[in-house]
Amino acid sequence: MVIREGKNLKGRILGLVLGLVGERVLGKAFDGTIAAVEARADATDRSQGLPGGS
């Protein structure tokens, strides 16, 4: 992975903004993925009659 380092104020601000936005977008996507995996595991447990889930 290549990380862009700004050489001036404009570049540093751009790097900060892109980092924050990217982290927020990827964080939401990751949370959605985790929720989907947990829901699928809970459904599988229920269909097999296994105790588990909340």
N, CA, C and O atoms as a Tripos MOL2 file, in Angstrom:
@<TRIPOS>MOLECULE
protein
  216   215    54     0     0
PROTEIN
NO_CHARGES

@<TRIPOS>ATOM
      1 N           0.8520   -1.1660    0.0000 N.3       1 MET1
      2 CA          0.0000    0.0000    0.0000 C.3       1 MET1
      3 C           0.8930    1.2220    0.0000 C.2       1 MET1
      4 O           1.8980    1.2790    0.7090 O.2       1 MET1
      5 N           0.5180    2.1810   -0.7920 N.am      2 VAL2
      6 CA          1.2620    3.4330   -0.8860 C.3       2 VAL2
      7 C           0.5190    4.4800   -0.0910 C.2       2 VAL2
      8 O          -0.6770    4.6860   -0.2940 O.2       2 VAL2
      9 N           1.2080    5.1330    0.7980 N.am      3 ILE3
     10 CA          0.6190    6.1910    1.6080 C.3       3 ILE3
     11 C           1.1670    7.5120    1.1130 C.2       3 ILE3
     12 O           2.3810    7.7100    1.0690 O.2       3 ILE3
     13 N           0.2760    8.4160    0.7410 N.am      4 ARG4
     14 CA          0.6910    9.7010    0.2080 C.3       4 ARG4
     15 C           1.0520   10.6260    1.3590 C.2       4 ARG4
     16 O           0.2570   10.8370    2.2750 O.2       4 ARG4
     17 N           2.2350   11.1650    1.3040 N.am      5 GLU5
     18 CA          2.6520   12.1490    2.2940 C.3       5 GLU5
     19 C           2.6460   13.5170    1.6330 C.2       5 GLU5
     20 O           3.3260   13.7340    0.6300 O.2       5 GLU5
     21 N           1.8810   14.4310    2.1940 N.am      6 GLY6
     22 CA          1.8290   15.7790    1.6380 C.3       6 GLY6
     23 C           3.1030   16.5390    1.9260 C.2       6 GLY6
     24 O           3.6650   16.4360    3.0160 O.2       6 GLY6
     25 N           3.5530   17.2920    0.9640 N.am      7 LYS7
     26 CA          4.7760   18.0750    1.1310 C.3       7 LYS7
     27 C           4.4700   19.4910    1.6070 C.2       7 LYS7
     28 O           5.3600   20.2280    2.0320 O.2       7 LYS7
     29 N           3.1910   19.8550    1.5270 N.am      8 ASN8
     30 CA          2.8240   21.1930    1.9580 C.3       8 ASN8
     31 C           1.4960   21.1210    2.7180 C.2       8 ASN8
     32 O           0.9460   20.0360    2.9070 O.2       8 ASN8
     33 N           0.9940   22.2510    3.1420 N.am      9 LEU9
     34 CA         -0.2350   22.2880    3.9360 C.3       9 LEU9
     35 C          -1.4140   21.7080    3.1630 C.2       9 LEU9
     36 O          -2.2010   20.9420    3.7190 O.2       9 LEU9
     37 N          -1.5420   22.0600    1.9080 N.am     10 LYS10
     38 CA         -2.6510   21.5600    1.0910 C.3      10 LYS10
     39 C          -2.6130   20.0310    1.0060 C.2      10 LYS10
     40 O          -3.6470   19.3750    1.1300 O.2      10 LYS10
     41 N          -1.4490   19.4780    0.8000 N.am     11 GLY11
     42 CA         -1.3060   18.0230    0.7180 C.3      11 GLY11
     43 C          -1.5960   17.3390    2.0390 C.2      11 GLY11
     44 O          -2.2070   16.2700    2.0630 O.2      11 GLY11
     45 N          -1.1660   17.9410    3.1360 N.am     12 ARG12
     46 CA         -1.4230   17.3540    4.4550 C.3      12 ARG12
     47 C          -2.9080   17.3660    4.7820 C.2      12 ARG12
     48 O          -3.4370   16.4050    5.3400 O.2      12 ARG12
     49 N          -3.5800   18.4660    4.4290 N.am     13 ILE13
     50 CA         -5.0260   18.5490    4.6750 C.3      13 ILE13
     51 C          -5.7550   17.5140    3.8160 C.2      13 ILE13
     52 O          -6.6590   16.8320    4.2990 O.2      13 ILE13
     53 N          -5.3720   17.3970    2.5610 N.am     14 LEU14
     54 CA         -5.9810   16.4130    1.6760 C.3      14 LEU14
     55 C          -5.7860   14.9950    2.2180 C.2      14 LEU14
     56 O          -6.7220   14.1950    2.2250 O.2      14 LEU14
     57 N          -4.5870   14.6920    2.6640 N.am     15 GLY15
     58 CA         -4.3140   13.3720    3.2370 C.3      15 GLY15
     59 C          -5.1490   13.0990    4.4700 C.2      15 GLY15
     60 O          -5.6500   11.9880    4.6500 O.2      15 GLY15
     61 N          -5.3060   14.1020    5.3230 N.am     16 LEU16
     62 CA         -6.1120   13.9500    6.5360 C.3      16 LEU16
     63 C          -7.5770   13.7080    6.1900 C.2      16 LEU16
     64 O          -8.2140   12.8170    6.7530 O.2      16 LEU16
     65 N          -8.1120   14.5030    5.2600 N.am     17 VAL17
     66 CA         -9.5210   14.3690    4.8690 C.3      17 VAL17
     67 C          -9.7700   12.9980    4.2430 C.2      17 VAL17
     68 O         -10.7300   12.3170    4.6040 O.2      17 VAL17
     69 N          -8.9180   12.5940    3.3140 N.am     18 LEU18
     70 CA         -9.0950   11.2920    2.6760 C.3      18 LEU18
     71 C          -8.9810   10.1580    3.6850 C.2      18 LEU18
     72 O          -9.7130    9.1720    3.5980 O.2      18 LEU18
     73 N          -8.0760   10.2910    4.6320 N.am     19 GLY19
     74 CA         -7.9250    9.2610    5.6550 C.3      19 GLY19
     75 C          -9.1550    9.1330    6.5300 C.2      19 GLY19
     76 O          -9.5990    8.0230    6.8250 O.2      19 GLY19
     77 N          -9.7100   10.2660    6.9490 N.am     20 LEU20
     78 CA        -10.8960   10.2350    7.8040 C.3      20 LEU20
     79 C         -12.1180    9.7120    7.0620 C.2      20 LEU20
     80 O         -12.8650    8.8910    7.5930 O.2      20 LEU20
     81 N         -12.3220   10.1820    5.8460 N.am     21 VAL21
     82 CA        -13.4750    9.7330    5.0570 C.3      21 VAL21
     83 C         -13.3530    8.2450    4.7450 C.2      21 VAL21
     84 O         -14.3220    7.4970    4.8750 O.2      21 VAL21
     85 N         -12.1810    7.8270    4.3390 N.am     22 GLY22
     86 CA        -11.9650    6.4170    4.0250 C.3      22 GLY22
     87 C         -12.1880    5.5290    5.2300 C.2      22 GLY22
     88 O         -12.7890    4.4610    5.1130 O.2      22 GLY22
     89 N         -11.7130    5.9570    6.3800 N.am     23 GLU23
     90 CA        -11.8840    5.1770    7.5990 C.3      23 GLU23
     91 C         -13.3670    5.0530    7.9510 C.2      23 GLU23
     92 O         -13.8270    3.9850    8.3540 O.2      23 GLU23
     93 N         -14.1020    6.1380    7.7960 N.am     24 ARG24
     94 CA        -15.5340    6.1230    8.1180 C.3      24 ARG24
     95 C         -16.2900    5.1920    7.1720 C.2      24 ARG24
     96 O         -17.1120    4.3890    7.6150 O.2      24 ARG24
     97 N         -16.0120    5.2970    5.8620 N.am     25 VAL25
     98 CA        -16.7120    4.4800    4.8710 C.3      25 VAL25
     99 C         -16.3740    3.0140    5.0720 C.2      25 VAL25
    100 O         -17.2640    2.1640    5.0900 O.2      25 VAL25
    101 N         -15.0860    2.7150    5.2230 N.am     26 LEU26
    102 CA        -14.6870    1.3260    5.4040 C.3      26 LEU26
    103 C         -15.1670    0.7720    6.7360 C.2      26 LEU26
    104 O         -15.4930   -0.4110    6.8340 O.2      26 LEU26
    105 N         -15.2120    1.6150    7.7630 N.am     27 GLY27
    106 CA        -15.7120    1.1800    9.0640 C.3      27 GLY27
    107 C         -17.1670    0.7740    8.9970 C.2      27 GLY27
    108 O         -17.5560   -0.2370    9.5830 O.2      27 GLY27
    109 N         -17.9840    1.5490    8.2870 N.am     28 LYS28
    110 CA        -19.4070    1.2160    8.1360 C.3      28 LYS28
    111 C         -19.5660   -0.0740    7.3470 C.2      28 LYS28
    112 O         -20.3940   -0.9150    7.6970 O.2      28 LYS28
    113 N         -18.7910   -0.2370    6.2960 N.am     29 ALA29
    114 CA        -18.8670   -1.4490    5.4880 C.3      29 ALA29
    115 C         -18.4540   -2.6630    6.3150 C.2      29 ALA29
    116 O         -19.0700   -3.7240    6.2110 O.2      29 ALA29
    117 N         -17.4290   -2.5150    7.1240 N.am     30 PHE30
    118 CA        -16.9650   -3.6120    7.9700 C.3      30 PHE30
    119 C         -18.0260   -3.9790    9.0030 C.2      30 PHE30
    120 O         -18.2670   -5.1610    9.2510 O.2      30 PHE30
    121 N         -18.6660   -2.9700    9.6100 N.am     31 ASP31
    122 CA        -19.7310   -3.2270   10.5790 C.3      31 ASP31
    123 C         -20.8830   -3.9850    9.9280 C.2      31 ASP31
    124 O         -21.4470   -4.8990   10.5290 O.2      31 ASP31
    125 N         -21.2290   -3.6080    8.7090 N.am     32 GLY32
    126 CA        -22.2910   -4.3090    7.9860 C.3      32 GLY32
    127 C         -21.9230   -5.7480    7.6950 C.2      32 GLY32
    128 O         -22.7650   -6.6410    7.7900 O.2      32 GLY32
    129 N         -20.6710   -5.9760    7.3430 N.am     33 THR33
    130 CA        -20.2080   -7.3400    7.0710 C.3      33 THR33
    131 C         -20.2770   -8.1980    8.3280 C.2      33 THR33
    132 O         -20.7300   -9.3410    8.2790 O.2      33 THR33
    133 N         -19.8330   -7.6530    9.4430 N.am     34 ILE34
    134 CA        -19.8700   -8.3940   10.7130 C.3      34 ILE34
    135 C         -21.3080   -8.7250   11.0890 C.2      34 ILE34
    136 O         -21.5920   -9.8440   11.5170 O.2      34 ILE34
    137 N         -22.2200   -7.7670   10.9350 N.am     35 ALA35
    138 CA        -23.6300   -8.0040   11.2620 C.3      35 ALA35
    139 C         -24.2090   -9.1130   10.3830 C.2      35 ALA35
    140 O         -24.9640   -9.9550   10.8700 O.2      35 ALA35
    141 N         -23.8650   -9.1220    9.1030 N.am     36 ALA36
    142 CA        -24.3710  -10.1450    8.1870 C.3      36 ALA36
    143 C         -23.8390  -11.5250    8.5490 C.2      36 ALA36
    144 O         -24.5800  -12.5070    8.5070 O.2      36 ALA36
    145 N         -22.5680  -11.6030    8.9020 N.am     37 VAL37
    146 CA        -21.9670  -12.8870    9.2860 C.3      37 VAL37
    147 C         -22.6190  -13.4110   10.5590 C.2      37 VAL37
    148 O         -22.9360  -14.5970   10.6550 O.2      37 VAL37
    149 N         -22.8200  -12.5270   11.5400 N.am     38 GLU38
    150 CA        -23.4490  -12.9450   12.7890 C.3      38 GLU38
    151 C         -24.8850  -13.3910   12.5590 C.2      38 GLU38
    152 O         -25.3240  -14.3800   13.1460 O.2      38 GLU38
    153 N         -25.6270  -12.6770   11.7110 N.am     39 ALA39
    154 CA        -27.0090  -13.0580   11.4260 C.3      39 ALA39
    155 C         -27.0630  -14.4160   10.7400 C.2      39 ALA39
    156 O         -27.9290  -15.2390   11.0380 O.2      39 ALA39
    157 N         -26.1450  -14.6410    9.8330 N.am     40 ARG40
    158 CA        -26.1210  -15.9290    9.1360 C.3      40 ARG40
    159 C         -25.7700  -17.0610   10.1020 C.2      40 ARG40
    160 O         -26.3550  -18.1420   10.0320 O.2      40 ARG40
    161 N         -24.8290  -16.8180   10.9900 N.am     41 ALA41
    162 CA        -24.4460  -17.8410   11.9680 C.3      41 ALA41
    163 C         -25.6080  -18.1320   12.9160 C.2      41 ALA41
    164 O         -25.8520  -19.2890   13.2560 O.2      41 ALA41
    165 N         -26.3240  -17.0940   13.3450 N.am     42 ASP42
    166 CA        -27.4750  -17.2910   14.2290 C.3      42 ASP42
    167 C         -28.5670  -18.0920   13.5280 C.2      42 ASP42
    168 O         -29.1790  -18.9700   14.1350 O.2      42 ASP42
    169 N         -28.8120  -17.7950   12.2580 N.am     43 ALA43
    170 CA        -29.8320  -18.5130   11.5020 C.3      43 ALA43
    171 C         -29.4430  -19.9880   11.3470 C.2      43 ALA43
    172 O         -30.2930  -20.8740   11.4360 O.2      43 ALA43
    173 N         -28.1660  -20.2360   11.1170 N.am     44 THR44
    174 CA        -27.6890  -21.6140   10.9870 C.3      44 THR44
    175 C         -27.8430  -22.3520   12.3110 C.2      44 THR44
    176 O         -28.2710  -23.5060   12.3320 O.2      44 THR44
    177 N         -27.5020  -21.6990   13.4080 N.am     45 ASP45
    178 CA        -27.6440  -22.3180   14.7230 C.3      45 ASP45
    179 C         -29.1000  -22.6590   15.0140 C.2      45 ASP45
    180 O         -29.3910  -23.7330   15.5400 O.2      45 ASP45
    181 N         -30.0170  -21.7540   14.6770 N.am     46 ARG46
    182 CA        -31.4380  -21.9810   14.9360 C.3      46 ARG46
    183 C         -31.9650  -23.1230   14.0770 C.2      46 ARG46
    184 O         -32.7640  -23.9340   14.5450 O.2      46 ARG46
    185 N         -31.5240  -23.1930   12.8290 N.am     47 SER47
    186 CA        -32.0210  -24.2430   11.9350 C.3      47 SER47
    187 C         -31.5070  -25.6260   12.3410 C.2      47 SER47
    188 O         -32.1180  -26.6450   12.0170 O.2      47 SER47
    189 N         -30.3840  -25.6500   13.0490 N.am     48 GLN48
    190 CA        -29.8240  -26.9210   13.5040 C.3      48 GLN48
    191 C         -30.2140  -27.2180   14.9430 C.2      48 GLN48
    192 O         -29.8260  -28.2530   15.4850 O.2      48 GLN48
    193 N         -30.9760  -26.3300   15.5690 N.am     49 GLY49
    194 CA        -31.4190  -26.5360   16.9330 C.3      49 GLY49
    195 C         -30.3220  -26.3750   17.9670 C.2      49 GLY49
    196 O         -30.4180  -26.9160   19.0690 O.2      49 GLY49
    197 N         -29.2800  -25.6350   17.6170 N.am     50 LEU50
    198 CA        -28.1710  -25.4240   18.5320 C.3      50 LEU50
    199 C         -28.4400  -24.2230   19.4350 C.2      50 LEU50
    200 O         -29.0060  -23.2260   18.9870 O.2      50 LEU50
    201 N         -28.0390  -24.3110   20.7000 N.am     51 PRO51
    202 CA        -28.1720  -23.1240   21.5480 C.3      51 PRO51
    203 C         -27.1400  -22.0910   21.1160 C.2      51 PRO51
    204 O         -26.0300  -22.4470   20.7200 O.2      51 PRO51
    205 N         -27.4870  -20.8630   21.1880 N.am     52 GLY52
    206 CA        -26.5390  -19.8210   20.8090 C.3      52 GLY52
    207 C         -27.2870  -18.6200   20.3310 C.2      52 GLY52
    208 O         -28.5170  -18.6150   20.2750 O.2      52 GLY52
    209 N         -26.5450  -17.6010   19.9850 N.am     53 GLY53
    210 CA        -27.1780  -16.3590   19.5710 C.3      53 GLY53
    211 C         -27.7490  -15.6500   20.7660 C.2      53 GLY53
    212 O         -27.7000  -16.1570   21.8870 O.2      53 GLY53
    213 N         -28.2960  -14.4680   20.5270 N.am     54 SER54
    214 CA        -28.8260  -13.7340   21.6630 C.3      54 SER54
    215 C         -30.3110  -13.7680   21.7170 C.2      54 SER54
    216 O         -30.9090  -13.1900   22.6250 O.2      54 SER54
@<TRIPOS>BOND
     1     1     2 1
     2     2     3 1
     3     3     4 2
     4     3     5 am
     5     5     6 1
     6     6     7 1
     7     7     8 2
     8     7     9 am
     9     9    10 1
    10    10    11 1
    11    11    12 2
    12    11    13 am
    13    13    14 1
    14    14    15 1
    15    15    16 2
    16    15    17 am
    17    17    18 1
    18    18    19 1
    19    19    20 2
    20    19    21 am
    21    21    22 1
    22    22    23 1
    23    23    24 2
    24    23    25 am
    25    25    26 1
    26    26    27 1
    27    27    28 2
    28    27    29 am
    29    29    30 1
    30    30    31 1
    31    31    32 2
    32    31    33 am
    33    33    34 1
    34    34    35 1
    35    35    36 2
    36    35    37 am
    37    37    38 1
    38    38    39 1
    39    39    40 2
    40    39    41 am
    41    41    42 1
    42    42    43 1
    43    43    44 2
    44    43    45 am
    45    45    46 1
    46    46    47 1
    47    47    48 2
    48    47    49 am
    49    49    50 1
    50    50    51 1
    51    51    52 2
    52    51    53 am
    53    53    54 1
    54    54    55 1
    55    55    56 2
    56    55    57 am
    57    57    58 1
    58    58    59 1
    59    59    60 2
    60    59    61 am
    61    61    62 1
    62    62    63 1
    63    63    64 2
    64    63    65 am
    65    65    66 1
    66    66    67 1
    67    67    68 2
    68    67    69 am
    69    69    70 1
    70    70    71 1
    71    71    72 2
    72    71    73 am
    73    73    74 1
    74    74    75 1
    75    75    76 2
    76    75    77 am
    77    77    78 1
    78    78    79 1
    79    79    80 2
    80    79    81 am
    81    81    82 1
    82    82    83 1
    83    83    84 2
    84    83    85 am
    85    85    86 1
    86    86    87 1
    87    87    88 2
    88    87    89 am
    89    89    90 1
    90    90    91 1
    91    91    92 2
    92    91    93 am
    93    93    94 1
    94    94    95 1
    95    95    96 2
    96    95    97 am
    97    97    98 1
    98    98    99 1
    99    99   100 2
   100    99   101 am
   101   101   102 1
   102   102   103 1
   103   103   104 2
   104   103   105 am
   105   105   106 1
   106   106   107 1
   107   107   108 2
   108   107   109 am
   109   109   110 1
   110   110   111 1
   111   111   112 2
   112   111   113 am
   113   113   114 1
   114   114   115 1
   115   115   116 2
   116   115   117 am
   117   117   118 1
   118   118   119 1
   119   119   120 2
   120   119   121 am
   121   121   122 1
   122   122   123 1
   123   123   124 2
   124   123   125 am
   125   125   126 1
   126   126   127 1
   127   127   128 2
   128   127   129 am
   129   129   130 1
   130   130   131 1
   131   131   132 2
   132   131   133 am
   133   133   134 1
   134   134   135 1
   135   135   136 2
   136   135   137 am
   137   137   138 1
   138   138   139 1
   139   139   140 2
   140   139   141 am
   141   141   142 1
   142   142   143 1
   143   143   144 2
   144   143   145 am
   145   145   146 1
   146   146   147 1
   147   147   148 2
   148   147   149 am
   149   149   150 1
   150   150   151 1
   151   151   152 2
   152   151   153 am
   153   153   154 1
   154   154   155 1
   155   155   156 2
   156   155   157 am
   157   157   158 1
   158   158   159 1
   159   159   160 2
   160   159   161 am
   161   161   162 1
   162   162   163 1
   163   163   164 2
   164   163   165 am
   165   165   166 1
   166   166   167 1
   167   167   168 2
   168   167   169 am
   169   169   170 1
   170   170   171 1
   171   171   172 2
   172   171   173 am
   173   173   174 1
   174   174   175 1
   175   175   176 2
   176   175   177 am
   177   177   178 1
   178   178   179 1
   179   179   180 2
   180   179   181 am
   181   181   182 1
   182   182   183 1
   183   183   184 2
   184   183   185 am
   185   185   186 1
   186   186   187 1
   187   187   188 2
   188   187   189 am
   189   189   190 1
   190   190   191 1
   191   191   192 2
   192   191   193 am
   193   193   194 1
   194   194   195 1
   195   195   196 2
   196   195   197 am
   197   197   198 1
   198   198   199 1
   199   199   200 2
   200   199   201 am
   201   201   202 1
   202   202   203 1
   203   203   204 2
   204   203   205 am
   205   205   206 1
   206   206   207 1
   207   207   208 2
   208   207   209 am
   209   209   210 1
   210   210   211 1
   211   211   212 2
   212   211   213 am
   213   213   214 1
   214   214   215 1
   215   215   216 2
@<TRIPOS>SUBSTRUCTURE
     1 MET1         2 RESIDUE 1 A MET
     2 VAL2         6 RESIDUE 1 A VAL
     3 ILE3        10 RESIDUE 1 A ILE
     4 ARG4        14 RESIDUE 1 A ARG
     5 GLU5        18 RESIDUE 1 A GLU
     6 GLY6        22 RESIDUE 1 A GLY
     7 LYS7        26 RESIDUE 1 A LYS
     8 ASN8        30 RESIDUE 1 A ASN
     9 LEU9        34 RESIDUE 1 A LEU
    10 LYS10       38 RESIDUE 1 A LYS
    11 GLY11       42 RESIDUE 1 A GLY
    12 ARG12       46 RESIDUE 1 A ARG
    13 ILE13       50 RESIDUE 1 A ILE
    14 LEU14       54 RESIDUE 1 A LEU
    15 GLY15       58 RESIDUE 1 A GLY
    16 LEU16       62 RESIDUE 1 A LEU
    17 VAL17       66 RESIDUE 1 A VAL
    18 LEU18       70 RESIDUE 1 A LEU
    19 GLY19       74 RESIDUE 1 A GLY
    20 LEU20       78 RESIDUE 1 A LEU
    21 VAL21       82 RESIDUE 1 A VAL
    22 GLY22       86 RESIDUE 1 A GLY
    23 GLU23       90 RESIDUE 1 A GLU
    24 ARG24       94 RESIDUE 1 A ARG
    25 VAL25       98 RESIDUE 1 A VAL
    26 LEU26      102 RESIDUE 1 A LEU
    27 GLY27      106 RESIDUE 1 A GLY
    28 LYS28      110 RESIDUE 1 A LYS
    29 ALA29      114 RESIDUE 1 A ALA
    30 PHE30      118 RESIDUE 1 A PHE
    31 ASP31      122 RESIDUE 1 A ASP
    32 GLY32      126 RESIDUE 1 A GLY
    33 THR33      130 RESIDUE 1 A THR
    34 ILE34      134 RESIDUE 1 A ILE
    35 ALA35      138 RESIDUE 1 A ALA
    36 ALA36      142 RESIDUE 1 A ALA
    37 VAL37      146 RESIDUE 1 A VAL
    38 GLU38      150 RESIDUE 1 A GLU
    39 ALA39      154 RESIDUE 1 A ALA
    40 ARG40      158 RESIDUE 1 A ARG
    41 ALA41      162 RESIDUE 1 A ALA
    42 ASP42      166 RESIDUE 1 A ASP
    43 ALA43      170 RESIDUE 1 A ALA
    44 THR44      174 RESIDUE 1 A THR
    45 ASP45      178 RESIDUE 1 A ASP
    46 ARG46      182 RESIDUE 1 A ARG
    47 SER47      186 RESIDUE 1 A SER
    48 GLN48      190 RESIDUE 1 A GLN
    49 GLY49      194 RESIDUE 1 A GLY
    50 LEU50      198 RESIDUE 1 A LEU
    51 PRO51      202 RESIDUE 1 A PRO
    52 GLY52      206 RESIDUE 1 A GLY
    53 GLY53      210 RESIDUE 1 A GLY
    54 SER54      214 RESIDUE 1 A SER
